[in-house]
């Protein structure tokens, strides 16, 4: 019966989308959560799924009517499946299967940012982001790099796409806190004309008391009239995370005529902020000039989108060719505090307790 309903929905015209962002804190405990919300939600922007690289197929096994993609923290250096530590981090985007033919996954080279393109009456770029917590200087550097990459994404696709960014920002965007992290994030919003709304506390402590607002859905100002409503869902019975989901209903038309556009859309991979101070600018200029000579001229107005993508490809590949390879950063090994004396003392304590 559900399969028949699924097929019939593909042929219907959908005029509204329900989009939800949620830091799930281990997606393997969220099966009942998706069961409860699937009928009222079309797209889930997920953070902290805690899956490893070899487990990413589980995103398509959560529910028979859900599929999706994800990024994991060991994406570039997969961990051996034996003797696994507890998972952490990761982002993903899940959607109802009847939207599958309208969605085009994008390649973003950052495990904290996941993107898909949704084809309807226009192009909609959906971004799930999980920004680093406050911590060491390296965490702050990663925070700024993630913001820079979000800035690059927004700048690149603002002219051709509507954009919705959802996630755990680990900062209260709406607060007046005067920290460098908060200011960097707020400047990014202001520069790109992004806005959000105050919807109350989104994270609680172990005692169930609300502590902060760090989960948001962001929209471009020119998309504001399409946002019907937004809310923090603090009454989902099956939510076992310490974060509340944030949900928005937006006007967006989808019908079967738009399916063919998915195969015609091409979006370039992102690789972070370009270090222009380290690039050989003469070599870059030469590559761009040679590439411009090879670009074909426009025959009609309908080729503007293709020309735009070709120009982006030229600039991106030229910069990448002249850019030095990034230095690989290795995590410091964890401090080993256990030794034989402590181990023997623990054994003796257990014997005396008996």
C-alpha positions as CSV (number, residue, x, y, z in Angstrom):
1,X,0.0,0.0,0.0
2,X,2.8,2.4,0.9
3,X,4.6,1.7,-2.4
4,X,1.4,2.6,-4.3
5,X,1.2,5.9,-2.3
6,X,4.8,6.5,-3.0
7,X,4.4,6.2,-6.8
8,X,1.3,8.4,-6.9
9,X,3.1,11.2,-5.0
10,X,5.7,11.3,-7.7
11,X,3.1,12.4,-10.2
12,X,1.6,15.0,-7.9
13,X,2.6,18.7,-7.8
14,X,4.0,19.6,-4.4
15,X,3.7,23.3,-3.4
16,X,5.3,23.3,0.1
17,X,8.3,21.7,1.7
18,X,8.8,20.8,5.3
19,X,12.6,21.0,6.1
20,X,14.0,20.0,9.5
21,X,17.5,20.5,11.0
22,X,18.5,18.1,13.8
23,X,21.6,17.3,15.8
24,X,20.7,13.6,16.4
25,X,23.7,12.6,18.6
26,X,23.9,9.0,17.1
27,X,21.5,8.4,14.2
28,X,21.3,4.7,15.1
29,X,19.1,5.5,18.1
30,X,16.7,7.6,16.0
31,X,14.6,5.0,14.1
32,X,11.4,5.8,16.1
33,X,12.1,9.6,15.6
34,X,11.9,9.2,11.8
35,X,8.9,7.0,12.1
36,X,7.1,9.8,14.0
37,X,8.1,12.7,11.8
38,X,8.2,11.2,8.3
39,X,4.6,12.0,7.4
40,X,5.1,15.7,8.3
41,X,8.7,16.2,7.1
42,X,10.2,16.1,3.6
43,X,13.9,16.8,4.2
44,X,16.1,16.2,7.3
45,X,19.4,18.1,7.7
46,X,21.3,16.0,10.1
47,X,24.4,16.6,12.3
48,X,26.4,14.3,14.5
49,X,25.2,11.0,13.1
50,X,28.3,9.3,14.6
51,X,28.7,6.9,11.7
52,X,32.0,5.8,10.3
53,X,32.9,5.6,6.6
54,X,32.0,2.0,6.2
55,X,28.6,2.6,7.9
56,X,27.3,5.3,5.6
57,X,24.9,2.8,3.9
58,X,22.9,2.8,7.1
59,X,21.5,6.2,6.2
60,X,19.5,4.4,3.5
61,X,18.3,1.7,5.9
62,X,16.7,3.9,8.6
63,X,13.3,3.7,7.0
64,X,11.9,2.1,3.9
65,X,10.7,5.5,2.6
66,X,13.9,7.5,3.4
67,X,17.1,7.8,1.5
68,X,20.0,10.2,1.8
69,X,23.7,11.0,1.8
70,X,26.2,11.8,4.5
71,X,29.8,12.9,5.3
72,X,31.8,11.2,8.0
73,X,34.9,12.4,10.0
74,X,37.0,9.5,8.7
75,X,36.0,10.1,5.1
76,X,39.6,10.8,3.8
77,X,41.2,8.2,6.1
78,X,38.7,5.4,6.9
79,X,39.0,3.6,10.2
80,X,39.4,-0.1,10.3
81,X,36.0,-1.7,11.3
82,X,37.7,-3.7,14.1
83,X,38.1,-2.2,17.6
84,X,36.1,0.9,16.7
85,X,36.1,3.9,19.1
86,X,32.8,5.7,19.8
87,X,31.7,7.6,16.7
88,X,31.4,11.3,16.6
89,X,30.6,14.2,14.3
90,X,29.4,13.9,10.7
91,X,26.7,15.5,8.7
92,X,24.0,14.3,6.3
93,X,20.8,15.1,4.4
94,X,17.9,12.7,4.2
95,X,14.8,13.0,2.1
96,X,11.6,11.1,1.4
97,X,12.0,8.6,-1.5
98,X,9.3,10.3,-3.6
99,X,11.7,13.3,-3.9
100,X,14.6,11.1,-5.0
101,X,14.4,12.0,-8.7
102,X,14.4,15.7,-7.9
103,X,17.6,15.7,-5.8
104,X,21.2,16.0,-7.0
105,X,23.9,15.3,-4.3
106,X,26.9,17.7,-4.4
107,X,30.6,17.0,-3.7
108,X,31.8,19.1,-0.8
109,X,35.3,18.2,0.5
110,X,34.5,18.9,4.1
111,X,33.0,16.4,6.6
112,X,31.3,19.2,8.4
113,X,29.3,20.4,5.4
114,X,26.9,18.4,3.3
115,X,24.9,19.7,0.3
116,X,22.2,18.7,-2.1
117,X,20.5,20.5,-4.9
118,X,16.7,20.2,-5.2
119,X,15.1,20.9,-8.6
120,X,11.6,22.3,-8.7
121,X,10.1,25.5,-10.1
122,X,13.6,26.9,-9.3
123,X,16.9,25.5,-8.0
124,X,17.2,25.1,-4.2
125,X,20.5,24.5,-2.5
126,X,20.2,22.7,0.9
127,X,23.2,22.7,3.2
128,X,23.7,20.8,6.5
129,X,26.5,22.1,8.7
130,X,28.1,21.2,12.0
131,X,30.5,23.8,13.2
132,X,33.3,23.0,15.7
133,X,32.8,23.6,19.4
134,X,34.8,26.1,21.4
135,X,38.1,24.5,22.4
136,X,41.7,24.6,21.2
137,X,43.2,27.1,18.7
138,X,43.0,24.4,16.0
139,X,39.2,24.1,16.7
140,X,38.9,27.9,16.2
141,X,40.9,27.7,12.9
142,X,38.6,24.9,11.7
143,X,35.6,27.0,12.7
144,X,36.8,30.0,10.6
145,X,37.7,27.7,7.7
146,X,34.2,26.2,7.7
147,X,32.6,29.7,7.7
148,X,34.9,30.6,4.8
149,X,33.8,27.6,2.8
150,X,30.1,28.4,3.5
151,X,30.8,31.9,2.3
152,X,32.3,30.5,-0.9
153,X,29.3,28.2,-1.4
154,X,26.8,31.0,-0.9
155,X,28.7,33.4,-3.2
156,X,29.0,30.8,-5.9
157,X,25.3,29.8,-6.1
158,X,23.4,32.9,-4.9
159,X,22.6,33.9,-8.5
160,X,21.4,30.6,-9.7
161,X,19.9,29.0,-6.5
162,X,17.8,29.8,-3.5
163,X,19.7,28.7,-0.4
164,X,18.7,27.1,2.9
165,X,21.4,26.4,5.5
166,X,20.5,24.3,8.6
167,X,22.6,23.0,11.4
168,X,24.3,23.1,14.7
169,X,26.4,26.3,14.7
170,X,27.8,26.0,18.2
171,X,27.2,29.7,18.6
172,X,24.0,31.7,19.3
173,X,23.7,33.8,16.2
174,X,21.0,36.0,17.7
175,X,23.0,36.8,20.9
176,X,25.0,40.0,21.5
177,X,28.1,38.1,22.7
178,X,31.2,40.0,21.6
179,X,33.6,37.1,20.8
180,X,35.7,36.6,17.8
181,X,33.9,33.4,16.8
182,X,30.4,34.9,17.1
183,X,31.4,38.1,15.3
184,X,32.9,36.0,12.4
185,X,29.7,34.0,12.1
186,X,27.4,37.1,12.3
187,X,29.6,38.9,9.7
188,X,29.1,36.0,7.4
189,X,25.3,36.2,7.8
190,X,25.3,40.0,7.2
191,X,27.6,39.9,4.2
192,X,25.5,37.3,2.5
193,X,22.1,38.7,3.6
194,X,21.1,35.6,5.5
195,X,18.5,35.7,8.2
196,X,16.9,33.4,10.8
197,X,14.3,33.7,13.5
198,X,14.3,33.4,17.3
199,X,12.5,30.1,18.2
200,X,13.6,29.5,21.8
201,X,16.1,27.1,23.4
202,X,17.4,24.3,21.1
203,X,19.7,22.4,23.5
204,X,19.1,21.0,27.0
205,X,21.4,19.6,29.7
206,X,21.2,16.2,31.3
207,X,18.6,17.4,33.7
208,X,16.3,18.5,30.9
209,X,16.8,22.2,31.5
210,X,17.3,24.4,28.4
211,X,20.7,26.0,28.2
212,X,21.3,27.7,24.8
213,X,20.2,28.3,21.2
214,X,22.7,27.0,18.7
215,X,20.6,25.2,16.1
216,X,19.3,27.3,13.2
217,X,17.8,27.4,9.8
218,X,19.2,30.2,7.6
219,X,17.5,31.7,4.5
220,X,18.5,34.4,2.1
221,X,16.5,37.6,2.6
222,X,15.0,37.4,-0.9
223,X,13.6,34.0,0.0
224,X,11.9,35.3,3.2
225,X,8.5,35.7,1.7
226,X,8.5,31.9,0.9
227,X,9.0,30.9,4.5
228,X,5.5,30.1,5.8
229,X,6.5,29.3,9.4
230,X,9.4,28.1,11.6
231,X,9.4,26.4,15.0
232,X,11.6,24.6,17.5
233,X,10.0,21.1,18.2
234,X,10.4,20.6,21.9
235,X,7.6,18.0,22.2
236,X,8.8,15.1,20.0
237,X,8.2,12.1,22.2
238,X,10.8,9.9,20.4
239,X,13.6,12.4,20.5
240,X,16.5,11.0,22.6
241,X,19.1,13.7,21.7
242,X,19.8,16.7,23.9
243,X,19.0,18.9,20.9
244,X,15.6,19.9,19.7
245,X,14.8,19.8,16.0
246,X,14.1,23.1,14.2
247,X,11.6,22.9,11.4
248,X,10.4,25.3,8.7
249,X,7.6,25.1,6.1
250,X,8.6,26.8,2.8
251,X,6.8,27.5,-0.5
252,X,8.5,25.5,-3.2
253,X,6.8,23.9,-6.2
254,X,7.9,20.5,-7.4
255,X,6.3,18.5,-10.2
256,X,7.3,15.6,-12.6
257,X,8.2,18.1,-15.4
258,X,11.3,19.2,-13.4
259,X,12.9,15.7,-13.2
260,X,14.9,16.0,-16.4
261,X,16.7,19.1,-15.1
262,X,18.6,17.0,-12.5
263,X,20.8,15.4,-15.1
264,X,21.6,18.8,-16.7
265,X,22.8,20.4,-13.4
266,X,26.5,20.3,-12.6
267,X,28.0,21.8,-9.5
268,X,31.7,21.9,-8.8
269,X,33.4,20.3,-5.7
270,X,34.4,22.7,-3.0
271,X,37.8,22.6,-1.3
272,X,37.9,25.4,1.2
273,X,39.2,29.0,1.0
274,X,41.8,29.6,-1.7
275,X,45.1,30.8,-0.2
276,X,45.7,33.6,-2.7
277,X,48.8,34.8,-0.8
278,X,50.5,31.4,-1.6
279,X,49.4,31.2,-5.3
280,X,51.6,31.9,-8.3
281,X,49.4,34.7,-9.7
282,X,51.3,34.9,-13.0
283,X,50.7,31.2,-13.6
284,X,47.0,31.6,-12.6
285,X,46.6,34.6,-15.0
286,X,48.1,32.6,-17.9
287,X,45.8,29.6,-17.3
288,X,42.7,31.8,-17.1
289,X,43.7,33.7,-20.3
290,X,44.3,30.5,-22.2
291,X,41.1,29.0,-20.9
292,X,39.1,32.1,-22.0
293,X,40.3,31.6,-25.5
294,X,38.9,28.1,-25.6
295,X,35.4,29.0,-24.2
296,X,32.7,29.1,-26.9
297,X,30.6,32.2,-27.3
298,X,26.9,32.3,-26.4
299,X,24.5,31.4,-29.2
300,X,21.3,32.4,-27.2
301,X,20.1,33.5,-23.8
302,X,19.4,29.9,-22.8
303,X,23.1,29.1,-22.7
304,X,23.8,31.6,-19.9
305,X,23.7,28.9,-17.2
306,X,26.1,26.7,-19.1
307,X,28.5,29.6,-19.7
308,X,28.3,30.4,-16.0
309,X,29.3,26.9,-15.0
310,X,32.1,26.8,-17.6
311,X,33.5,30.0,-16.3
312,X,33.4,28.7,-12.7
313,X,35.1,25.5,-13.8
314,X,37.9,27.5,-15.5
315,X,38.5,29.7,-12.4
316,X,38.3,26.8,-10.0
317,X,40.6,24.5,-11.9
318,X,43.1,27.3,-12.6
319,X,43.3,28.2,-8.9
320,X,43.6,24.5,-7.9
321,X,46.5,24.0,-10.3
322,X,48.4,26.9,-8.9
323,X,47.6,26.2,-5.3
324,X,50.2,24.4,-3.1
325,X,49.0,21.1,-1.6
326,X,47.6,21.6,1.9
327,X,49.7,20.4,4.8
328,X,48.2,17.3,6.3
329,X,47.3,17.7,10.0
330,X,47.5,14.7,12.3
331,X,45.6,14.3,15.5
332,X,47.7,14.0,18.7
333,X,47.5,10.6,20.2
334,X,45.4,10.4,23.4
335,X,47.2,10.4,26.7
336,X,47.6,6.9,28.1
337,X,46.9,7.2,31.8
338,X,46.4,3.5,32.5
339,X,49.4,1.5,33.8
340,X,49.9,-1.9,35.5
341,X,49.7,-0.5,39.0
342,X,46.4,1.3,38.4
343,X,45.0,-1.9,36.7
344,X,46.0,-4.1,39.7
345,X,44.5,-1.6,42.2
346,X,41.2,-1.7,40.3
347,X,41.2,-5.5,40.5
348,X,41.9,-5.4,44.2
349,X,39.2,-2.9,44.8
350,X,36.6,-5.1,43.1
351,X,37.7,-8.1,45.2
352,X,37.3,-6.1,48.5
353,X,33.9,-4.9,47.3
354,X,32.8,-8.5,47.0
